[in-house]
Amino acid sequence: MDERKTPDEWLKTEYFAGIQVLDPDGWDRKNFTEDWARPLTLQEMNDKVVRSTLQSPAGWPPTTVKQCVRITVDGGDGCAFIVAVGSDFPWETLFDGADPGDAYRVELVEMTQVEYDALPEFDGF
């Protein structure tokens, strides 16, 4: 299920960092208080925000997509991400020569710059 937050909660997240809704055109003006208090998914919040008059920082919305390699080890709690440099990054061969007893997965994933910046520091598998 998609996470739901109130608009005030969404505006405090890193995704909406620095956004101020100056004129809430995306919300129901006749029932503004109730509509503003209603928890929304990220997609619903985006839909309302882009129809509103905003003050926003440069680079918003965060649409820059990074291709990353996600490495997970079976039985481990963590995973590591490596930013793929260029589309020809040979990510499939990243662990060639690794100990065959190691159970790991390597996959290519895409995420926005904001999602990448929000990743926790890697502290091992």
Secondary structure, DSSP 8 states (H G I E B T S, - for coil): ----B-HHHHHTSSTTTT-EEEE-TTS-STTHHHHHHS-B-HHHHHHHHHTSEEE--TT-S---EEEEEEEEETT-S-EEEEE--STT--GGGTTTT--TT--EEEEEEEEEHHHHHTS------
